[in-house]
Amino acid sequence: MPACPRRPVRNFKPGFIPTKFFEYLEHNQKIATCCRHPEDHDIEARKSHPDEKQPDIYIFHCTCGLKHTIFCVGAGDVRPFWEVR
């Protein structure tokens, strides 16, 4: 279920998107070099269930067309949320 529209990562203020999201991609040597530069990607957020208060699925869209998904599990995760303006 869509929660936040797709936006370029560079449009967000530093620190808005958790550092661990970037590290997940930057440190993964099994993916292409372009995929390890999340600052060049777009990001969208989704909810796995309508009862979720905040999004728990974040999808990075790489410039090469691949998508990289990050799931938030548990109550302690920081879950950024943005709206259409």
DSSP file (Angstrom, degrees, kcal/mol; ACC not computed):
  #  RESIDUE AA STRUCTURE BP1 BP2  ACC     N-H-->O    O-->H-N    N-H-->O    O-->H-N    TCO  KAPPA ALPHA  PHI   PSI    X-CA   Y-CA   Z-CA
    1    1 A M              0   0    0      0, 0.0    46,-3.0     0, 0.0    48,-0.1   0.000 360.0 360.0 360.0 120.5    0.0    0.0    0.0
    2    2 A P  E     +A   46   0A   0      0, 0.0    44,-0.2     0, 0.0    42,-0.0  -0.304 360.0 163.9 -60.5 139.1    1.6    3.3   -1.1
    3    3 A A  E     +     0   0A   0     42,-2.4    43,-0.2     1,-0.4    78,-0.0   0.656  65.2  21.7-122.9 -41.5    2.4    5.7    1.8
    4    4 A C  E    S-A   45   0A   0     41,-2.1    41,-1.6    79,-0.1    -1,-0.4  -0.998  82.6-114.5-134.7 135.6    4.8    8.3    0.4
    5    5 A P  E     -     0   0A   0      0, 0.0     2,-0.2     0, 0.0    38,-0.1  -0.212  41.2 -87.0 -69.9 159.0    5.4    9.2   -3.2
    6    6 A R  E     +     0   0A   0     38,-0.1    38,-0.2    36,-0.1    54,-0.1  -0.463  56.4 167.8 -66.2 129.7    8.6    8.6   -5.1
    7    7 A R  E     -A   43   0A   0     36,-2.3    36,-3.1    -2,-0.2     2,-0.2  -0.975  42.0 -94.4-141.5 151.3   11.0   11.5   -4.6
    8    8 A P  E >   -A   42   0A   0      0, 0.0     3,-1.6     0, 0.0    34,-0.3  -0.489  30.3-134.1 -65.1 136.0   14.8   12.0   -5.4
    9    9 A V  G >  S+     0   0    0     32,-2.8     3,-1.9     1,-0.3    33,-0.1   0.861 103.5  64.7 -58.7 -36.8   16.9   11.3   -2.3
   10   10 A R  G 3  S+     0   0    0     29,-0.5    -1,-0.3    31,-0.4    32,-0.1   0.665  89.2  68.4 -65.0 -15.2   18.9   14.5   -2.9
   11   11 A N  G <  S+     0   0    0     -3,-1.6     2,-0.3     2,-0.1    -1,-0.3   0.593  86.7  84.6 -79.1 -10.1   15.7   16.5   -2.2
   12   12 A F  S <  S-     0   0    0     -3,-1.9     3,-0.1    -4,-0.2     5,-0.0  -0.673  88.1-107.2 -94.3 148.2   15.7   15.5    1.5
   13   13 A K    >   -     0   0    0     -2,-0.3     3,-2.1     1,-0.1     4,-0.5  -0.398  49.3 -87.8 -66.6 146.8   17.7   17.2    4.1
   14   14 A P  T 3  S+     0   0    0      0, 0.0    -1,-0.1     0, 0.0    -4,-0.0  -0.314 115.8  24.1 -55.5 136.2   20.7   15.3    5.4
   15   15 A G  T 3  S+     0   0    0      2,-0.3     4,-0.1    -3,-0.1    -2,-0.1   0.208  91.6 102.4  92.6 -14.8   19.8   13.0    8.3
   16   16 A F  S <  S+     0   0    0     -3,-2.1     3,-0.0     1,-0.1    -3,-0.0   0.933  80.4  51.6 -66.5 -45.1   16.1   12.8    7.3
   17   17 A I  S    S-     0   0    0     -4,-0.5    -2,-0.3    -8,-0.1     5,-0.1  -0.825 109.4-102.4 -91.0 127.6   16.6    9.3    5.8
   18   18 A P    >>  -     0   0    0      0, 0.0     3,-1.4     0, 0.0     4,-1.0  -0.150  20.1-128.4 -55.2 139.9   18.4    7.1    8.3
   19   19 A T  H 3> S+     0   0    0      1,-0.3     4,-2.6     2,-0.2     3,-0.3   0.832 106.2  65.2 -56.0 -36.0   22.1    6.5    7.8
   20   20 A K  H 3> S+     0   0    0      1,-0.2     4,-1.9     2,-0.2    -1,-0.3   0.791  95.1  58.8 -64.2 -25.5   21.7    2.8    8.0
   21   21 A F  H <> S+     0   0    0     -3,-1.4     4,-1.0     2,-0.2    -1,-0.2   0.922 110.1  42.8 -65.0 -43.5   19.6    2.9    4.8
   22   22 A F  H  X S+     0   0    0     -4,-1.0     4,-3.1    -3,-0.3     3,-0.4   0.915 112.8  52.1 -68.2 -43.2   22.5    4.4    2.9
   23   23 A E  H  X S+     0   0    0     -4,-2.6     4,-2.2     1,-0.2    -1,-0.2   0.864 101.2  62.3 -62.2 -36.2   25.0    2.0    4.5
   24   24 A Y  H  < S+     0   0    0     -4,-1.9    -1,-0.2    -5,-0.2    -2,-0.2   0.892 115.7  31.5 -55.7 -41.7   22.9   -1.0    3.5
   25   25 A L  H >< S+     0   0    0     -4,-1.0     3,-1.1    -3,-0.4    -2,-0.2   0.900 117.4  53.7 -84.5 -44.2   23.4    0.0   -0.2
   26   26 A E  H 3< S+     0   0    0     -4,-3.1    -3,-0.2     1,-0.2    -2,-0.2   0.822 112.8  43.6 -62.9 -32.6   26.9    1.6    0.0
   27   27 A H  T 3< S+     0   0    0     -4,-2.2     2,-1.1    -5,-0.2    -1,-0.2   0.433  85.9 102.9 -95.4   0.5   28.5   -1.4    1.7
   28   28 A N    X   -     0   0    0     -3,-1.1     3,-1.2    -4,-0.2    -1,-0.0  -0.723  44.5-179.3 -88.2 100.0   26.9   -4.1   -0.4
   29   29 A Q  T 3  S+     0   0    0     -2,-1.1    -1,-0.2     1,-0.2     4,-0.1   0.469  71.9  74.8 -80.3  -0.2   29.6   -5.3   -2.9
   30   30 A K  T 3  S+     0   0    0      2,-0.1     2,-0.3    -3,-0.0    -1,-0.2   0.508  88.9  70.7 -87.0  -4.8   27.2   -7.8   -4.5
   31   31 A I  S <  S-     0   0    0     -3,-1.2     5,-0.1    -6,-0.2    -6,-0.0  -0.725  96.4 -83.8-110.9 163.0   25.4   -5.0   -6.3
   32   32 A A    >>  -     0   0    0     -2,-0.3     4,-0.7     1,-0.1     3,-0.5  -0.148  39.5-111.3 -61.4 156.5   26.5   -2.7   -9.2
   33   33 A T  G >4 S+     0   0    0      1,-0.2     3,-1.1     2,-0.2    -1,-0.1   0.879 117.7  55.1 -57.5 -41.5   28.5    0.4   -8.5
   34   34 A C  G >4 S+     0   0    0      1,-0.3     3,-1.2     2,-0.2    -1,-0.2   0.842 103.1  56.8 -63.3 -31.6   25.6    2.7   -9.5
   35   35 A C  G <4 S+     0   0    0     -3,-0.5    -1,-0.3     1,-0.3    -2,-0.2   0.678  96.4  65.1 -72.8 -17.3   23.4    0.9   -7.0
   36   36 A R  G << S+     0   0    0     -3,-1.1    -1,-0.3    -4,-0.7    -2,-0.2   0.246  86.6  75.9 -90.2  13.6   25.8    1.8   -4.2
   37   37 A H    X   +     0   0    0     -3,-1.2     3,-2.2     1,-0.1     4,-0.2  -0.663  53.3 169.7-121.7  74.2   25.2    5.5   -4.6
   38   38 A P  G >  S+     0   0    0      0, 0.0     3,-1.4     0, 0.0   -29,-0.2   0.705  70.2  73.9 -62.9 -18.9   21.8    6.0   -3.0
   39   39 A E  G 3  S+     0   0    0      1,-0.3   -29,-0.5    -3,-0.1    -3,-0.0   0.720  98.0  49.4 -65.3 -18.3   22.2    9.8   -3.1
   40   40 A D  G <  S+     0   0    0     -3,-2.2    -1,-0.3    -6,-0.2     2,-0.1   0.450 100.6  88.8 -95.7  -2.7   21.5    9.4   -6.9
   41   41 A H  S <  S-     0   0    0     -3,-1.4   -32,-2.8    -4,-0.2   -31,-0.4  -0.352  72.8-124.3 -90.6 169.0   18.4    7.3   -6.4
   42   42 A D  E     -AB   8  61A   0     19,-1.9    19,-3.0   -34,-0.3     2,-0.4  -0.776  27.3-153.4-100.3 157.8   14.7    8.0   -5.9
   43   43 A I  E     -AB   7  60A   0    -36,-3.1   -36,-2.3    -2,-0.3     2,-0.3  -0.992  14.2-179.8-134.9 143.3   12.9    6.7   -2.8
   44   44 A E  E     - B   0  59A   0     15,-1.9    15,-2.6    -2,-0.4     2,-0.4  -0.937  16.0-141.7-132.9 159.5    9.3    5.8   -2.1
   45   45 A A  E     -AB   4  58A   0    -41,-1.6   -42,-2.4    -2,-0.3   -41,-2.1  -0.948  17.1-179.4-125.9 146.3    7.7    4.4    1.0
   46   46 A R  E     -AB   2  57A   0     11,-2.8    11,-2.0    -2,-0.4    10,-1.8  -0.903  23.5-126.7-136.2 163.5    4.9    1.8    1.5
   47   47 A K        -     0   0    0    -46,-3.0    -2,-0.0    -2,-0.3     4,-0.0  -0.940   6.8-150.7-111.7 137.1    3.0    0.2    4.3
   48   48 A S  S    S+     0   0    0     -2,-0.4    -1,-0.1     1,-0.2     3,-0.0   0.705  87.3  18.2 -77.1 -19.1    2.8   -3.6    4.6
   49   49 A H  S >  S-     0   0    0    -48,-0.1     3,-1.9     1,-0.1    -1,-0.2  -0.990  76.8-121.5-151.3 143.0   -0.6   -3.3    6.2
   50   50 A P  T 3  S+     0   0    0      0, 0.0    -1,-0.1     0, 0.0    -2,-0.0   0.750 110.2  61.8 -59.0 -24.0   -3.2   -0.5    6.5
   51   51 A D  T 3  S+     0   0    0     -3,-0.0     2,-0.1    -4,-0.0     3,-0.0   0.592  76.1 110.9 -80.2  -9.9   -3.0   -0.5   10.3
   52   52 A E    <   -     0   0    0     -3,-1.9     4,-0.1     1,-0.1    -5,-0.0  -0.438  60.4-151.2 -63.4 135.8    0.7    0.5   10.2
   53   53 A K  S    S+     0   0    0     -2,-0.1    -1,-0.1     1,-0.1     3,-0.0   0.873  79.1  20.7 -77.3 -37.5    1.1    4.0   11.6
   54   54 A Q  S    S-     0   0    0      1,-0.1    -1,-0.1    -3,-0.0    27,-0.1  -0.858 100.0 -82.8-125.4 160.1    4.2    4.8    9.5
   55   55 A P        -     0   0    0      0, 0.0    -8,-0.3     0, 0.0     3,-0.1  -0.291  34.9-176.2 -59.4 148.8    5.7    3.3    6.4
   56   56 A D        +     0   0    0    -10,-1.8    16,-2.9     1,-0.2     2,-0.4   0.311  64.0  66.3-128.9   4.6    7.7    0.1    7.0
   57   57 A I  E     -BC  46  71A   0    -11,-2.0   -11,-2.8    14,-0.2     2,-0.5  -0.993  59.3-172.7-129.3 125.0    8.9   -0.6    3.4
   58   58 A Y  E     -BC  45  70A   0     12,-2.9    12,-3.0    -2,-0.4     2,-0.5  -0.974   5.4-162.3-120.4 129.3   11.3    1.8    1.6
   59   59 A I  E     -BC  44  69A   0    -15,-2.6   -15,-1.9    -2,-0.5     2,-0.5  -0.947   3.5-157.7-117.6 119.6   12.2    1.3   -2.0
   60   60 A F  E     -BC  43  68A   0      8,-3.3     8,-2.7    -2,-0.5     2,-0.7  -0.834   9.0-151.9 -93.0 129.1   15.2    2.9   -3.6
   61   61 A H  E     -BC  42  67A   0    -19,-3.0   -19,-1.9    -2,-0.5     6,-0.2  -0.908  13.9-148.6-104.2 111.8   15.0    3.2   -7.4
   62   62 A C    >   -     0   0    0      4,-2.9     3,-1.4    -2,-0.7   -27,-0.1  -0.334  23.7-115.0 -76.9 160.0   18.4    3.2   -9.0
   63   63 A T  T 3  S+     0   0    0      1,-0.3    -1,-0.1   -29,-0.2   -28,-0.1   0.713 116.2  60.8 -66.0 -20.8   19.3    5.1  -12.2
   64   64 A C  T 3  S-     0   0    0      2,-0.1    -1,-0.3     1,-0.0     3,-0.1   0.527 122.4-104.3 -84.8  -5.3   19.9    1.7  -13.9
   65   65 A G  S <  S+     0   0    0     -3,-1.4    -2,-0.1     1,-0.4     2,-0.1   0.252  79.2 128.3 103.4 -13.0   16.3    0.7  -13.2
   66   66 A L        -     0   0    0     -5,-0.1    -4,-2.9     1,-0.0     2,-0.4  -0.414  48.3-141.6 -75.4 154.6   16.9   -1.7  -10.3
   67   67 A K  E     -C   61   0A   0     -6,-0.2     2,-0.5    -2,-0.1    -6,-0.2  -0.947   8.7-162.0-117.8 138.8   14.9   -1.4   -7.1
   68   68 A H  E     -C   60   0A   0     -8,-2.7    -8,-3.3    -2,-0.4     2,-0.4  -0.985  11.9-155.1-123.4 122.7   16.4   -2.0   -3.6
   69   69 A T  E     -C   59   0A   0     -2,-0.5     2,-0.5   -10,-0.2   -10,-0.2  -0.815   8.8-168.1-107.3 135.2   14.0   -2.6   -0.8
   70   70 A I  E     -C   58   0A   0    -12,-3.0   -12,-2.9    -2,-0.4     2,-0.4  -0.985   9.6-156.1-120.5 127.8   14.6   -2.0    2.9
   71   71 A F  E     -C   57   0A   0     -2,-0.5     2,-0.5   -14,-0.2   -14,-0.2  -0.865   5.5-147.1-104.7 135.7   12.1   -3.4    5.5
   72   72 A C        -     0   0    0    -16,-2.9     2,-0.4    -2,-0.4     7,-0.0  -0.892  18.8-173.9-100.3 128.8   11.7   -1.9    9.0
   73   73 A V        +     0   0    0     -2,-0.5     3,-0.2     0, 0.0     4,-0.1  -0.981  44.1  14.1-126.1 133.7   10.9   -4.4   11.6
   74   74 A G  S    S-     0   0    0     -2,-0.4     3,-0.5     1,-0.1    -2,-0.0  -0.151  87.4 -79.8  93.9 170.3   10.0   -3.6   15.2
   75   75 A A  S    S+     0   0    0      1,-0.2    -1,-0.1    -2,-0.1    -3,-0.0   0.637 114.8  68.2 -85.7 -15.5    9.1   -0.4   17.1
   76   76 A G  S    S+     0   0    0     -3,-0.2    -1,-0.2     2,-0.1     2,-0.1   0.576  73.7 106.6 -85.1  -8.6   12.6    1.0   17.5
   77   77 A D  S    S-     0   0    0     -3,-0.5     2,-0.5    -4,-0.1    -5,-0.1  -0.432  72.5-122.7 -73.3 143.0   13.3    1.8   13.8
   78   78 A V        -     0   0    0     -2,-0.1    -1,-0.1     1,-0.0    -2,-0.1  -0.747  29.1-168.2 -81.1 127.5   13.2    5.3   12.5
   79   79 A R        -     0   0    0     -2,-0.5   -62,-0.1   -62,-0.1   -23,-0.0  -0.870   8.7-148.8-123.9  97.3   10.6    5.5    9.8
   80   80 A P        -     0   0    0      0, 0.0     2,-0.4     0, 0.0   -63,-0.1  -0.303  13.8-167.3 -65.3 149.4   10.7    8.7    7.7
   81   81 A F        +     0   0    0    -27,-0.1     2,-0.3   -36,-0.0   -77,-0.1  -0.999   8.4 176.1-140.1 133.4    7.5   10.0    6.3
   82   82 A W        -     0   0    0     -2,-0.4     2,-0.3   -77,-0.0   -37,-0.1  -0.938  13.7-146.0-135.4 159.4    6.9   12.7    3.7
   83   83 A E        -     0   0    0     -2,-0.3     2,-0.3   -79,-0.1   -79,-0.1  -0.763  30.2 -90.7-121.8 166.1    3.8   14.0    1.9
   84   84 A V              0   0    0     -2,-0.3    -1,-0.0     1,-0.1   -80,-0.0  -0.603 360.0 360.0 -75.0 134.2    3.0   15.4   -1.5
   85   85 A R              0   0    0     -2,-0.3    -1,-0.1     0, 0.0     0, 0.0   0.340 360.0 360.0-123.3 360.0    3.4   19.2   -1.7
